[in-house]
Amino acid sequence: MKHLFLLIFLLTSFYSWAQTPTYNEDVSCILFEHCTTCHHDGGIAPFSLMDYSEASAAAFGVQAAVNAGSMPPWPPNTEFNQLAHERLLTQDEIDAISNWVNAGAPEGAGTPPQAPAYLNEESITSPDLVLTMPSYTINTNGNDVYRCFVIPTSLTEDVYITEAEVVPGNFEAVHHVLLFGDETNVPAQLEAADPSPQPGYTSFGGTGSNDSKLIGGWVPGQGHKVYPNGMGVRLPAGASVVMQVHYPATSNGQIDQTKVNLKYTSAISREVFIDAPLNHFDLNEGNLIIPANEVRTFTCDYDVPNFVDITLLDVSPHMHLLGKSISAWAVTPTNQTIPFIEIEDWDFHWQGFYDFRNPVRVPAGSVLYSSATFDNTSANPENPNNPPQMVTAGEATTEEMMLVFFSYTIYAAGDENIVIDNSIHESHECEAQVVAIEEQAETSFNVYPNPASNILQVDGIESIQQITITDVRGKTVLNQNSSRIDVSSLSNGLYTIKVQSDGINYSKKISVLK
């Protein structure tokens, strides 16, 4: 009997040891795929996770964040609607990180996969227009700052933006960027009246001009925006671009000079509009007023004209610090519900532009709806007032907003079949990942050599429409339609190659190593 107990103990101990995740074999690739886009030297996150020493030092914090679901940041509820480019961990990945920390964060045998390279290369290498803000020394005075910079375009004709890429001048300091087009002189007047000797002017919410039109933006982890063929956002002749940059309080004293690269055309088949048809200016409950020590819910709706179908490309809800939750959806004339987005736990510090996986057709005569809840009690840790005070609508962070922006255009047959993102997220098990890639190569297409140093060859696909290579930020670094690809200009690191053929998208992880 003693021998039986000893055998069971040894087998149990061996099984436990064999199942213990290690950094090299299990955890590193999860961090590289989901965390290091922000957590690297020069990134917006407060610490780096690029190697074992950094990851093990932050192990308990990482464990707490992934178990709480706060990292990687992805506020939308995936059960309400699955959106493009989701930043999510599977339960297996969460368990791997948690078990690794519980086991003492072992490094493991061998070496980890190659770490991604973050050199902040620009995706649009030959832009039609480059707009750069003046060099700005950030002055937060202990608070988050929203600074607007007016940049003339000198355009002599209306153009339509087909691609837009915001390039933060200081990834550690820039939280997010909004781009507005404005044909008036109001932003320039506000800048001239700003008391600071620094360039730009401070403005929460919008630009301070009622005529400013949102034309784009950037949040951490977002690649450059590419509109489907034949679509673009109008930038009028003579307009200025107002670049609003959000600087966190911790960025005080740093220097930033953010810029935007634009590709445009003067001829477009369909104009893309960016508007907030669901907003706090027309609430069913009246004015947006949240009394002190109360939780209030507000709703609004918008009737789509009954003579035209529309196509939605993305959705972006917006509230301030009292925001608790927000959702948006549509109901068609046949009583079909179309879900757009739901954020159950609003976080003012993580707002984004959320692309749909495929453009969404909304039939004529449909009704768009939104519901938002605000918490103006002391139980809300983000409440800017202690004790709570009555809050009304306004652009300041201490005031409130309820907006749901959409990028949209007039519907054309087949819009809903355009693929923005059809990827399926599976657990990143470092050893299993290599096997999965090899099996995919046998059944779909082959990419070799991998790692590559100069030339990368794509085989197994006859009619290639497009080949795109993106870096770990999601930025496009190469774009072509030839099966023979010169990658010699790319830096060492991990990339994703996407091949489009006959309406089917294939993808594979590749490595560049010279």
C-alpha positions as CSV (number, residue, x, y, z in Angstrom):
1,M,0.0,0.0,0.0
2,K,2.9,2.4,0.8
3,H,4.4,1.7,-2.6
4,L,1.0,2.5,-4.2
5,F,0.7,5.8,-2.4
6,L,4.3,6.6,-3.3
7,L,3.6,5.8,-7.0
8,I,0.5,8.0,-7.0
9,F,2.4,10.8,-5.4
10,L,5.2,10.6,-7.9
11,L,2.8,10.4,-10.9
12,T,0.9,13.4,-9.6
13,S,4.1,15.3,-9.0
14,F,5.3,14.5,-12.5
15,Y,2.0,15.4,-14.1
16,S,2.0,18.7,-12.2
17,W,5.6,19.4,-13.3
18,A,5.0,18.5,-16.9
19,Q,2.0,20.8,-17.1
20,T,3.7,23.8,-15.6
21,P,3.8,26.6,-18.2
22,T,7.2,28.3,-18.8
23,Y,8.1,31.7,-20.3
24,N,10.1,30.3,-23.2
25,E,7.6,27.6,-24.2
26,D,4.2,29.0,-23.3
27,V,4.0,32.6,-22.2
28,S,6.4,34.6,-24.4
29,C,4.4,34.2,-27.6
30,I,1.2,35.3,-25.8
31,L,2.8,38.4,-24.6
32,F,4.4,39.1,-28.0
33,E,1.0,38.7,-29.7
34,H,-1.2,40.6,-27.4
35,C,0.8,42.8,-25.0
36,T,4.0,44.1,-26.3
37,T,2.4,46.4,-28.9
38,C,2.0,48.8,-26.0
39,H,4.4,47.2,-23.5
40,H,7.8,47.9,-25.1
41,D,10.5,50.5,-24.7
42,G,9.0,53.7,-26.2
43,G,5.4,52.3,-26.1
44,I,2.5,54.0,-24.3
45,A,2.4,51.4,-21.5
46,P,4.3,52.2,-18.3
47,F,6.6,49.2,-18.5
48,S,8.1,46.8,-21.1
49,L,7.4,43.0,-21.4
50,M,9.8,42.3,-24.2
51,D,12.0,39.6,-22.5
52,Y,12.0,37.2,-19.6
53,S,13.5,39.5,-17.0
54,E,10.9,42.2,-17.7
55,A,7.9,39.8,-17.8
56,S,8.9,37.9,-14.6
57,A,9.4,41.2,-12.8
58,A,5.8,42.3,-13.7
59,A,4.4,38.8,-13.4
60,F,1.9,39.4,-10.6
61,G,0.6,42.6,-12.2
62,V,0.1,40.8,-15.5
63,Q,-1.7,37.9,-13.8
64,A,-4.1,40.3,-12.0
65,A,-4.8,42.3,-15.2
66,V,-5.5,39.3,-17.4
67,N,-7.6,37.6,-14.8
68,A,-9.6,40.8,-14.3
69,G,-10.1,41.1,-18.1
70,S,-8.7,44.6,-18.1
71,M,-5.7,43.7,-20.2
72,P,-5.4,43.6,-23.1
73,P,-7.9,46.4,-23.3
74,W,-11.0,45.4,-25.3
75,P,-14.1,47.1,-23.8
76,P,-16.8,45.8,-26.3
77,N,-18.9,42.8,-25.3
78,T,-18.0,40.0,-27.8
79,E,-21.3,38.2,-27.0
80,F,-23.3,41.2,-28.2
81,N,-21.3,41.5,-31.5
82,Q,-17.9,40.4,-32.7
83,L,-15.9,43.3,-34.2
84,A,-12.8,43.4,-36.3
85,H,-9.3,43.1,-34.8
86,E,-10.4,42.0,-31.3
87,R,-7.7,42.2,-28.6
88,L,-8.7,39.2,-26.6
89,L,-7.1,36.3,-24.7
90,T,-8.6,32.9,-24.8
91,Q,-9.3,31.2,-21.4
92,D,-6.4,28.8,-22.2
93,E,-4.0,31.8,-22.6
94,I,-5.3,33.4,-19.4
95,D,-4.8,30.1,-17.6
96,A,-1.3,29.7,-19.0
97,I,-0.2,33.1,-17.7
98,S,-1.9,32.6,-14.3
99,N,-0.4,29.1,-13.8
100,W,3.0,30.3,-14.9
101,V,2.9,33.0,-12.2
102,N,1.6,30.6,-9.6
103,A,4.5,28.3,-10.4
104,G,7.1,31.0,-9.7
105,A,7.3,32.3,-13.3
106,P,9.9,29.8,-14.5
107,E,11.9,30.7,-17.6
108,G,12.0,27.2,-19.0
109,A,14.3,25.3,-21.4
110,G,15.5,26.4,-24.8
111,T,14.9,29.9,-26.1
112,P,11.6,31.8,-26.7
113,P,10.3,32.8,-30.1
114,Q,11.9,35.8,-31.7
115,A,10.6,39.0,-30.1
116,P,8.8,41.5,-32.4
117,A,10.6,44.6,-33.5
118,Y,9.0,48.0,-32.8
119,L,10.8,50.6,-34.9
120,N,7.7,52.8,-35.6
121,E,8.1,52.5,-39.3
122,E,5.4,54.3,-41.3
123,S,2.9,52.2,-43.3
124,I,2.1,54.8,-46.0
125,T,5.5,55.3,-47.6
126,S,4.4,57.6,-50.4
127,P,1.7,59.8,-48.9
128,D,-0.1,62.4,-51.0
129,L,-0.2,64.8,-48.0
130,V,1.8,64.9,-44.8
131,L,0.5,67.1,-42.0
132,T,2.8,67.7,-39.0
133,M,2.0,69.5,-35.9
134,P,4.5,71.9,-34.4
135,S,6.9,70.5,-31.7
136,Y,5.1,70.7,-28.4
137,T,6.5,70.4,-24.9
138,I,3.7,68.8,-22.9
139,N,2.4,70.7,-19.9
140,T,-0.3,68.7,-18.1
141,N,-0.1,70.4,-14.6
142,G,-1.1,67.1,-13.1
143,N,-4.2,66.6,-15.3
144,D,-4.9,64.9,-18.7
145,V,-4.6,67.5,-21.5
146,Y,-6.5,67.6,-24.8
147,R,-4.4,69.9,-27.1
148,C,-5.6,71.0,-30.6
149,F,-3.1,71.9,-33.3
150,V,-4.3,73.7,-36.5
151,I,-2.5,72.6,-39.6
152,P,-3.4,74.3,-43.0
153,T,-3.6,71.9,-46.0
154,S,-3.4,74.5,-48.9
155,L,-5.6,72.2,-50.9
156,T,-7.0,73.8,-54.1
157,E,-9.7,71.3,-54.7
158,D,-11.8,68.9,-52.7
159,V,-10.1,65.5,-52.1
160,Y,-11.3,62.2,-50.7
161,I,-9.1,60.5,-48.1
162,T,-8.7,56.8,-49.0
163,E,-6.0,56.0,-46.5
164,A,-5.0,57.8,-43.2
165,E,-2.1,57.0,-40.9
166,V,-1.5,58.9,-37.7
167,V,2.2,58.7,-36.6
168,P,2.6,59.7,-32.9
169,G,5.8,61.6,-32.4
170,N,6.1,60.2,-28.9
171,F,4.4,56.9,-28.3
172,E,5.0,57.2,-24.5
173,A,3.1,60.5,-24.4
174,V,0.2,60.2,-26.9
175,H,-2.9,58.4,-25.6
176,H,-5.1,59.0,-28.7
177,V,-5.5,61.4,-31.6
178,L,-8.7,62.8,-33.3
179,L,-8.5,64.5,-36.7
180,F,-11.0,67.1,-37.8
181,G,-11.5,69.0,-41.0
182,D,-12.6,72.7,-40.6
183,E,-13.3,75.3,-43.3
184,T,-13.7,78.2,-40.8
185,N,-11.2,80.5,-39.0
186,V,-12.5,79.5,-35.6
187,P,-9.7,77.0,-34.6
188,A,-7.0,79.5,-35.7
189,Q,-8.7,82.2,-33.6
190,L,-8.8,79.8,-30.6
191,E,-5.1,79.1,-31.0
192,A,-4.3,82.8,-31.2
193,A,-6.3,83.4,-28.0
194,D,-4.7,80.6,-26.0
195,P,-2.6,82.1,-23.2
196,S,0.2,79.5,-23.4
197,P,3.3,80.4,-25.4
198,Q,3.2,76.8,-26.7
199,P,1.6,76.0,-30.1
200,G,-2.0,74.8,-30.2
201,Y,-4.8,75.4,-27.7
202,T,-6.5,73.3,-25.1
203,S,-10.0,72.0,-25.8
204,F,-11.9,69.1,-24.3
205,G,-14.4,67.1,-26.4
206,G,-14.3,68.8,-29.8
207,T,-12.2,71.5,-31.4
208,G,-14.4,74.4,-30.1
209,S,-15.7,75.0,-33.6
210,N,-19.2,73.8,-34.5
211,D,-18.2,73.4,-38.1
212,S,-15.4,70.9,-37.5
213,K,-16.0,67.5,-39.1
214,L,-14.4,64.3,-37.8
215,I,-12.3,62.8,-40.5
216,G,-10.2,60.1,-38.6
217,G,-8.2,59.3,-35.6
218,W,-5.8,56.9,-33.8
219,V,-5.7,54.8,-30.7
220,P,-2.9,52.5,-29.4
221,G,-2.7,49.3,-31.3
222,Q,-4.6,50.7,-34.3
223,G,-3.1,50.3,-37.8
224,H,-3.6,52.8,-40.6
225,K,-7.1,53.3,-41.9
226,V,-7.8,52.0,-45.4
227,Y,-11.3,52.5,-46.8
228,P,-12.7,49.9,-49.3
229,N,-12.2,50.6,-53.0
230,G,-14.1,53.5,-54.3
231,M,-14.8,55.0,-50.9
232,G,-13.2,58.0,-49.2
233,V,-13.8,60.9,-46.6
234,R,-14.0,64.4,-48.1
235,L,-11.5,67.0,-47.2
236,P,-12.6,70.3,-48.7
237,A,-10.4,72.7,-50.6
238,G,-8.8,75.3,-48.3
239,A,-9.7,73.4,-45.1
240,S,-7.4,73.1,-42.2
241,V,-6.9,69.9,-40.3
242,V,-7.3,70.2,-36.5
243,M,-5.3,67.5,-34.7
244,Q,-6.5,66.9,-31.2
245,V,-4.0,65.0,-29.1
246,H,-4.8,63.5,-25.7
247,Y,-1.8,63.6,-23.4
248,P,-2.0,61.7,-20.1
249,A,-1.0,63.5,-16.9
250,T,2.1,61.3,-16.7
251,S,3.5,62.7,-19.9
252,N,4.3,66.1,-18.4
253,G,7.6,67.7,-19.8
254,Q,7.9,65.3,-22.7
255,I,8.1,66.5,-26.3
256,D,5.7,65.5,-29.1
257,Q,5.4,66.2,-32.8
258,T,2.7,63.9,-34.2
259,K,2.0,63.8,-37.9
260,V,-0.6,62.3,-40.2
261,N,0.0,60.7,-43.6
262,L,-2.9,60.8,-46.1
263,K,-3.6,59.1,-49.4
264,Y,-6.4,60.7,-51.4
265,T,-8.0,61.0,-54.7
266,S,-10.0,63.8,-56.3
267,A,-12.5,61.3,-57.9
268,I,-14.5,58.9,-55.7
269,S,-17.6,56.8,-56.4
270,R,-18.9,57.0,-52.8
271,E,-18.2,59.5,-50.1
272,V,-17.7,58.2,-46.5
273,F,-19.3,60.3,-43.8
274,I,-18.3,60.3,-40.1
275,D,-21.2,61.5,-37.9
276,A,-22.9,60.8,-34.6
277,P,-26.6,60.4,-35.5
278,L,-27.1,59.0,-32.0
279,N,-26.3,61.8,-29.6
280,H,-27.3,63.7,-26.4
281,F,-28.8,66.6,-28.3
282,D,-32.0,64.7,-28.9
283,L,-32.5,62.4,-26.0
284,N,-35.9,60.7,-25.3
285,E,-35.5,61.8,-21.6
286,G,-34.9,65.4,-22.4
287,N,-31.6,67.2,-21.5
288,L,-28.5,65.3,-20.4
289,I,-28.6,66.1,-16.7
290,I,-27.2,63.7,-14.1
291,P,-28.1,64.9,-10.6
292,A,-25.6,64.3,-7.8
293,N,-25.7,60.8,-6.1
294,E,-27.8,59.3,-8.9
295,V,-27.5,56.7,-11.7
296,R,-29.3,57.8,-14.8
297,T,-30.0,56.0,-18.1
298,F,-30.7,57.9,-21.3
299,T,-31.8,56.7,-24.7
300,C,-32.0,58.1,-28.2
301,D,-32.9,56.9,-31.7
302,Y,-32.5,58.0,-35.3
303,D,-34.7,57.2,-38.3
304,V,-32.7,56.1,-41.4
305,P,-34.4,57.7,-44.4
306,N,-36.9,55.4,-46.0
307,F,-35.6,55.8,-49.5
308,V,-32.0,54.6,-49.2
309,D,-30.0,51.8,-47.6
310,I,-26.8,52.7,-45.9
311,T,-23.5,50.8,-45.2
312,L,-21.8,51.2,-41.9
313,L,-18.0,50.7,-41.7
314,D,-17.2,51.3,-38.1
315,V,-18.7,52.5,-34.8
316,S,-17.3,54.7,-32.0
317,P,-19.2,55.4,-28.8
318,H,-18.1,58.4,-26.7
319,M,-18.8,59.4,-23.1
320,H,-16.8,61.0,-20.3
321,L,-15.9,60.0,-16.7
322,L,-19.5,59.3,-15.4
323,G,-20.1,56.8,-18.2
324,K,-21.0,53.3,-16.9
325,S,-22.3,51.5,-20.0
326,I,-23.4,52.2,-23.6
327,S,-24.9,50.1,-26.4
328,A,-26.1,50.7,-30.0
329,W,-28.1,48.7,-32.4
330,A,-30.7,48.9,-35.2
331,V,-34.1,47.5,-35.8
332,T,-35.1,47.0,-39.5
333,P,-38.6,47.5,-41.0
334,T,-39.1,43.7,-40.7
335,N,-38.2,43.8,-37.0
336,Q,-34.8,42.3,-37.4
337,T,-32.3,43.5,-34.8
338,I,-28.8,44.4,-36.0
339,P,-26.3,44.7,-33.1
340,F,-23.5,47.2,-33.4
341,I,-21.7,47.5,-30.1
342,E,-22.1,47.1,-26.3
343,I,-19.7,48.2,-23.7
344,E,-20.8,47.0,-20.3
345,D,-18.0,48.5,-18.3
346,W,-17.2,51.9,-19.8
347,D,-13.6,53.1,-19.4
348,F,-13.0,56.7,-20.4
349,H,-9.3,56.0,-20.9
350,W,-9.9,53.3,-23.5
351,Q,-12.1,54.6,-26.3
352,G,-11.7,53.4,-29.9
353,F,-12.8,53.2,-33.5
354,Y,-14.2,49.8,-33.9
355,D,-14.4,48.4,-37.4
356,F,-17.0,45.8,-38.3
357,R,-15.7,42.5,-39.6
358,N,-17.7,43.1,-42.7
359,P,-19.5,46.4,-43.6
360,V,-23.1,46.3,-42.2
361,R,-26.0,47.0,-44.5
362,V,-28.8,48.9,-42.7
363,P,-32.0,48.9,-44.8
364,A,-34.0,52.1,-45.5
365,G,-36.5,52.9,-42.9
366,S,-34.6,51.2,-40.1
367,V,-34.2,52.9,-36.7
368,L,-30.9,53.2,-34.9
369,Y,-31.0,53.1,-31.1
370,S,-28.6,53.8,-28.3
371,S,-28.8,53.5,-24.5
372,A,-26.3,54.8,-22.0
373,T,-26.0,54.8,-18.3
374,F,-24.1,57.3,-16.2
375,D,-23.0,56.9,-12.5
376,N,-22.8,60.2,-10.6
377,T,-22.4,58.6,-7.2
378,S,-19.3,58.3,-4.9
379,A,-19.2,54.6,-5.9
380,N,-17.9,55.6,-9.3
381,P,-14.1,55.8,-8.8
382,E,-13.8,58.0,-11.9
383,N,-16.2,60.6,-10.6
384,P,-14.4,64.0,-11.0
385,N,-16.3,65.5,-8.1
386,N,-16.0,64.6,-4.4
387,P,-18.7,64.9,-3.1
388,P,-20.7,64.4,-6.4
389,Q,-22.1,67.4,-8.1
390,M,-24.8,67.8,-10.7
391,V,-23.3,67.2,-14.2
392,T,-24.7,68.4,-17.5
393,A,-23.7,68.1,-21.2
394,G,-20.5,69.8,-22.3
395,E,-17.1,69.3,-23.9
396,A,-15.1,69.4,-20.7
397,T,-14.0,66.1,-19.2
398,T,-15.9,67.0,-16.0
399,E,-19.1,67.5,-18.1
400,E,-20.7,64.7,-20.0
401,M,-21.5,63.5,-23.5
402,M,-23.4,60.7,-25.1
403,L,-22.4,60.2,-28.8
404,V,-22.2,57.2,-31.1
405,F,-20.2,57.9,-34.2
406,F,-20.4,55.8,-37.4
407,S,-18.4,55.9,-40.6
408,Y,-21.0,55.2,-43.3
409,T,-21.8,55.5,-47.0
410,I,-24.7,54.9,-49.4
411,Y,-25.2,51.1,-49.8
412,A,-24.1,49.3,-53.0
413,A,-24.8,45.7,-53.8
414,G,-22.1,43.4,-52.3
415,D,-20.9,45.8,-49.5
416,E,-21.7,43.2,-46.8
417,N,-19.4,40.8,-48.6
418,I,-16.3,43.0,-48.2
419,V,-13.9,41.4,-45.8
420,I,-12.4,43.7,-43.2
421,D,-11.3,41.0,-40.8
422,N,-12.2,37.3,-40.9
423,S,-9.5,36.0,-38.6
424,I,-10.3,33.5,-35.8
425,H,-8.4,33.9,-32.6
426,E,-7.0,30.6,-31.2
427,S,-4.7,30.1,-28.2
428,H,-1.0,30.9,-28.9
429,E,0.9,27.9,-27.6
430,C,4.4,28.6,-28.7
431,E,5.3,25.0,-29.7
432,A,1.9,24.2,-31.1
433,Q,1.9,27.4,-33.1
434,V,4.7,26.2,-35.3
435,V,2.8,22.9,-36.0
436,A,-0.4,24.7,-36.8
437,I,1.4,26.9,-39.3
438,E,3.0,23.8,-41.0
439,E,-0.3,22.0,-41.2
440,Q,-2.0,25.1,-42.7
441,A,0.8,25.3,-45.3
442,E,0.0,21.7,-46.5
443,T,-3.7,22.3,-46.8
444,S,-3.9,25.9,-48.1
445,F,-0.7,27.7,-49.1
446,N,3.0,27.7,-48.5
447,V,5.3,30.6,-47.6
448,Y,9.0,30.1,-47.7
449,P,11.7,30.5,-46.5
450,N,10.4,31.3,-43.0
451,P,12.3,33.0,-41.4
452,A,13.2,35.0,-44.5
453,S,16.0,37.5,-45.1
454,N,15.5,38.8,-48.7
455,I,13.0,37.0,-50.9
456,L,9.8,35.4,-49.6
457,Q,7.8,33.1,-52.0
458,V,4.1,32.4,-51.8
459,D,3.0,29.1,-53.4
460,G,-0.2,27.1,-53.6
461,I,-2.5,29.9,-54.7
462,E,-3.2,30.5,-58.4
463,S,-5.1,33.8,-58.6
464,I,-3.7,36.2,-56.2
465,Q,-5.5,39.6,-56.0
466,Q,-3.6,41.1,-53.1
467,I,-0.8,40.3,-50.7
468,T,-0.4,42.4,-47.6
469,I,2.3,42.1,-44.9
470,T,1.5,43.8,-41.5
471,D,3.7,44.3,-38.5
472,V,2.7,43.4,-34.9
473,R,1.0,46.8,-34.6
474,G,-1.3,45.9,-37.5
475,K,0.4,48.5,-39.8
476,T,0.8,47.6,-43.4
477,V,4.5,47.5,-44.3
478,L,4.2,45.8,-47.8
479,N,1.4,45.7,-50.3
480,Q,1.6,44.0,-53.7
481,N,0.1,41.2,-55.9
482,S,3.2,39.3,-56.9
483,S,3.9,35.9,-55.3
484,R,7.6,36.8,-55.0
485,I,8.1,39.3,-52.3
486,D,11.2,41.3,-51.5
487,V,11.3,41.7,-47.7
488,S,14.9,43.0,-47.5
489,S,13.6,46.4,-46.4
490,L,11.9,45.0,-43.4
491,S,13.4,45.0,-39.9
492,N,14.0,41.8,-38.0
493,G,10.8,40.7,-36.3
494,L,7.4,39.0,-36.5
495,Y,4.9,39.8,-39.2
496,T,1.6,38.6,-40.7
497,I,1.2,37.9,-44.4
498,K,-2.3,38.0,-45.7
499,V,-3.1,36.7,-49.2
500,Q,-6.5,37.4,-50.9
501,S,-7.6,35.1,-53.6
502,D,-11.1,34.8,-55.2
503,G,-12.8,36.3,-52.1
504,I,-10.9,34.1,-49.7
505,N,-8.3,35.4,-47.2
506,Y,-5.3,33.3,-46.1
507,S,-2.9,34.4,-43.4
508,K,0.2,33.2,-41.7
509,K,2.8,34.3,-39.2
510,I,6.2,34.9,-40.8
511,S,9.6,36.0,-39.4
512,V,12.2,38.3,-40.9
513,L,15.7,37.5,-39.7
514,K,18.9,38.8,-41.4
